[in-house]
Amino acid sequence: MGKLLFLSRKEVESLLKLNEVINVVEEGFLFLHRGEALAYPVVREFLGKYEGIFGIKSGFVKNRDYLGFKAGGYWENNPQLGIPAHQSLIVLYEPKTGVPQAVMDGNFITIIRTGAVGAIASKYLARKNSKIATIMGCGTQGRIQLTALRTYFNLSDVRCYDANREYSTAYAKEMSASDSSVRSFSQPENAVRGTDILVTTTPSMRPIILDQWVSKGTHINAIGADTKGKQEIDPKLYQRSKVVVDDLKQCSELGETQHNLDFVRSHGIHAQLGEIVSREKSGRENDDEITLFDATGLAFQDLVTAGLALTLAKEKKMGTWVEL
Ligand SMILES: NC(=O)c1ccc[n+]([C@@H]2O[C@H](COP(=O)([O-])OP(=O)(O)OC[C@H]3O[C@@H](n4cnc5c(N)ncnc54)[C@H](O)[C@@H]3O)[C@@H](O)[C@H]2O)c1
């Protein structure tokens, strides 16, 4: 009989530091590019009841021996019940034998690995001297995305907008720092015009960012669209941007790219992020181009982050061992 390690949300949260997660996720993009991080077909479906979406992302990071899956999803009405919209568990297996190794909370891992990818994409694609950032959607991702951006950029002006004004006001108060104030806007257009880095973190099903609001040189992290039907970006804006995706196949099914398939078939995209991290393709090339990163969240991001949590938990003797 084997034993597996159970890690609670609190334990996972205390083990993982954003800068370390950024490092393992960036390295994971190299593994993906070299074919060492495999992803199996994604399940992601609307329940058709309770405003819920359920999914499974699984894969195998061969050179690190991380095999497993994350199962869970997004329940839009949860915040009104005081529960996070995302709910998930991650399971890791011993790849040689299939014996389960660990079960852990997946909510914090989803949050932090997505913050990490936002920071990595911005490092390669945003203008180095970016000072203004706009966060559209003041929920969980809106928070981690700003925290992650601040690891690379000195942001003197942060703007935020949310469909619910109370959320954006509370966000501005909570996320303001002495050298980086956050202002809540009542009109999305005013929050977007003139910004350097724009991050969209809503579950919207229609464009919330119009093409004419976005000026040359802006970098956009499109985080919210990660499911069939979700959309935040005006297709006109997508089509005049230099587009980078986390994974083209997945983005064509779940991301902003799903709404631009004809365009992508005829014009292509600039790169997958792994090609830029590996220096095979360029990141930003001048101050005028609009760059857009389409993020849908990849299995390896969960696996390398869960693997890091497991290694640290064993080192620090944290968690609860459970008999199988
Ligand atoms: N790409 C990825 O890897 C990845 C990872 C995690 C979450 N997500 C997606 O990001 C989105 C946000 O996730 P979250 O955990 O922050 O959710 P959340 O519920 O915590 O926050 C979403 C916020 O968006 C606001 N909002 C909803 N519709 C809006 C609109 N039309 N305009 C402006 N604001 C609006 C809500 O009021 C809320 O404050 C979801 O679609 C989620 O599935 C993607």
The ligand as a Gaussian input file, in Angstrom:
#p B3LYP/6-31G(d) Opt

LIG

0 1
 N       -5.983000      31.975000     -18.808000
 C       -5.879000      31.316000     -17.689000
 O       -4.949000      30.532000     -17.481000
 C       -6.853000      31.603000     -16.600000
 C       -6.564000      31.222000     -15.283000
 C       -7.447000      31.565000     -14.272000
 C       -8.627000      32.225000     -14.602000
 N       -8.918000      32.522000     -15.910000
 C      -10.165000      33.190000     -16.284000
 O      -10.058000      34.550000     -15.893000
 C      -11.375000      35.063000     -15.639000
 C      -11.395000      35.727000     -14.279000
 O      -11.082000      34.784000     -13.269000
 P      -11.066000      35.245000     -11.730000
 O      -10.639000      34.060000     -10.968000
 O      -10.347000      36.504000     -11.548000
 O      -12.633000      35.505000     -11.516000
 P      -13.323000      36.468000     -10.437000
 O      -14.760000      36.074000     -10.424000
 O      -12.561000      36.446000      -9.179000
 O      -13.176000      37.921000     -11.086000
 C      -13.818000      38.308000     -12.275000
 C      -14.151000      39.789000     -12.164000
 O      -14.617000      40.261000     -13.442000
 C      -15.728000      41.123000     -13.237000
 N      -16.506000      41.145000     -14.480000
 C      -17.350000      40.193000     -14.951000
 N      -17.809000      40.556000     -16.181000
 C      -17.237000      41.748000     -16.468000
 C      -17.302000      42.633000     -17.585000
 N      -18.042000      42.322000     -18.647000
 N      -16.587000      43.779000     -17.556000
 C      -15.823000      44.091000     -16.463000
 N      -15.731000      43.314000     -15.371000
 C      -16.414000      42.133000     -15.383000
 C      -16.453000      40.531000     -12.047000
 O      -17.287000      41.495000     -11.422000
 C      -15.287000      40.089000     -11.161000
 O      -14.876000      41.108000     -10.283000
 C      -12.305000      33.853000     -15.776000
 O      -12.849000      33.831000     -17.075000
 C      -11.396000      32.673000     -15.582000
 O      -11.874000      31.482000     -16.158000
 C       -8.047000      32.235000     -16.898000

